[in-house]
């Protein structure tokens, strides 16, 4: 089977969709599937051999973040050539409603097409207004995959039609393989991972909650890591908290796993725009107790609080109360251990075969969703 995979976002900035596309493609190839990936990128970018550059990426504000996408005549010509030369059995596009190469590829496609929708968005006049324009391309889809119930809601609301839920995947061993580090007794370490300069990632909410946590546990230390200028992150920290917060900036995958392995609590204060929560399952796999906002996507991953603690979204007081409660709870590691056992259902060895079954269904003439 030959699959053409299209990522609408550039790989020059890390992101959940980009990682999903790369990891899914790698796993499919290990299963014997022939995969070629098209994504926004310049010719001189360092890319895996199976990734084809569609042209330079341009920043576009989209769904509360800045997405780096490709569009225009160069991207269109390269997409058309990639489709022609690839002769794919299945075209698999990600987030095809995004104005980038996924939408271009789907518009040009003439064969079997599958989409994965990662998007979570509330009421959107833009999506509602563009739905008639997108409809001809979307009608080409033989099947839709959504990564969560939240993404499924977006599809039903703005595109119509059914979808099958297949979650984001994770190489679980990359996190469970890092030995859980024992507390050193010197401090309680909280961890935030994400693009801290994006308001929807929720760092301001966490910083507002931190004084009450420090008052209760003076040895508390917050580590902030993710894409962004560390100096900008440090500038966000109130002067009274400077001795309790360390801003690292972007870290490697191995360092990310190490930070999670030593965290007393991992905190996800995201305020919205999340369709799944890959960082939650990374933390769960590493054995870190999780505290997260109660947005629908996070509540689903944490099984409504069974696998991690939830606080009221955008409520710094609720976050502070929850953190104090979790830090004071001697049983927090037991719940984290339960989450670590259950996270195996997200391993790519489980998730990728579900995607292949969708391919086989649409190629076999089964009823697509």
KAHUGI-V409751 format. One record per backbone hydrogen bond with DSSP energy under -1.0 kcal/mol. CO is the residue of the C=O (numbers start at 0). NH is the residue of the N-H. Records with the same first field share a line. If there is no record, write none. Layout:
CO=NH + NH
This chain:
0=33
1=88 + 89
2=35
3=91
4=37
5=93
14=18
15=19
16=20
17=21
18=22
19=23
20=24
21=25
22=26
23=27
24=28
25=29
26=30
27=32
28=31
33=2
35=4
36=51
37=6
38=53
40=54
41=44
47=50
49=36
51=38
54=40
57=68
59=66
61=64
64=61
66=59
67=9
68=57
71=75
72=76
73=77
74=78
75=79
76=80
77=81
78=82
79=83
80=84
81=85
82=86
89=3
90=113
91=5
92=115
94=97
97=99
99=103
100=104
101=105
102=106
103=107
104=108
111=90
112=141
113=92
114=144
115=94
116=146
123=127
124=128
125=129
126=130
129=133
130=134
133=137
134=138
136=139
137=140
142=114
143=163
144=116
145=165
147=151
148=152
149=153
150=154
151=155
152=156
153=157
154=158 + 159
163=145
169=171 + 347
170=173
171=174 + 175
172=176
174=177
187=220
188=263 + 264
189=222
190=266
191=224
193=195
194=197
197=200
198=201
199=270
201=205
202=206
203=207
204=208
205=209
208=212
209=213
210=214
211=215
212=216
216=219
220=189
221=245
222=191
223=247
224=193
228=232
229=233
230=234
233=236
237=240
240=243
243=221
245=223
248=225
251=255
252=256
253=257
254=258
255=259
256=260
260=180
264=190
265=290
267=292
276=279 + 280
277=281
278=282
279=283
280=284
281=285
282=287
288=265
289=308
290=267
291=310
294=298
295=299
296=300
297=301
298=303
299=302
301=306
302=305
308=291
310=293
311=314
314=318
315=319
316=320
317=321
318=322
319=323
320=324
321=325
322=326
323=327
328=331
330=334
331=335
332=336
333=337
334=338
335=339
336=340
337=341
338=342
341=344
342=345
343=346
345=169
346=349 + 350
347=351
350=354
351=355
352=356
353=357
354=358
355=359
356=360
357=361
358=362
359=363
360=365
